[in-house]
Amino acid sequence: MNREPTDFPLARFDLATLRIFLTVIDTGSIRSASESLNLSPSAISRRLAELESNFGQPFFIRHSRGVEVSEAGHVMASKARDIFAAIGGAHAELNRLSSGEAGSLLLSANGSAFVNGLAQDLKAFTDLYPHIGIELFEQISPKVVASVVSKQTELGLISRTFRLPTEIDCTRYCTDRLVLAVPQGHDLASQPGATLADMSSYPSIGVIEGSSMTRLIRRVSVLGSSEFTYRYMANTNEVARILVANGHGIAILPEQFVRPYERAMPIVAVPILETWAEREISLIQRTDVTLSKTAALFRAFLLDRAAAVSSFA
């Protein structure tokens, strides 16, 4: 008579016996399993008999030529393989977790980082480590710094154009170049380049008061004694680009927000002939906080990718 599930003797159920059971099935006989496992045939027979007794089912039909797997034996073999697959999966997942190859990461970055390689690097990283979930926050650089300082995020990417708190560690990720975006037909559109002084006599469009780029332009304007004022203040680089394309003024924007759109929109990217137009995009973290294994893995991946790009260039 079959046992009820509540009567199953778990204390006498072990994985070693299940492994012996599957080896007998896979090798086709107790003798072959004995040679494979370096166990005596009698020890294997005793294990099989205990397994059948525990489940109250005959898993083998025994005859003079050896053993034949019963219908119950085939069912048991399928479930046993599921058990070992589940254990193998748990082992792999725990290994990924301990190595940082599984888990989650909060990342804060400014828009310039995304268009200068971060979007591609994120895709490569998630393809390589599919068990890591990354939650992204696009913010202006000062807010990225604030999120890292407050430990809301472990890592951040910023345009390094302003003084950073002493508790922030900064490592170069890539370079971001600013250009002057002007409408087609504008006075400056055909020029080989422009300076801040050249721009100061034209209506200008800014992007987010308080952003690293706006702070940089205001500081450079003051130092250069150039009167640079904004007619409009857009919330995003994309909105500023649309305003320029429709003739509302000129705008200083990251090059990757302008160059790819010159054919699709009536807009021209004019080089800025001053050193401040080249900015460093930096990867930041707190100096006094040890990164999680997942964050450390991601940081190393980004910097390796950045080094590969630099060496290729």
Summary of the structure (lengths in Angstrom):
residues: 313
radius of gyration: 32.8
end to end distance: 76.0
largest distance: 103.8
contacts: 955
relative contact order: 0.13
helix: 49%
strand: 23%
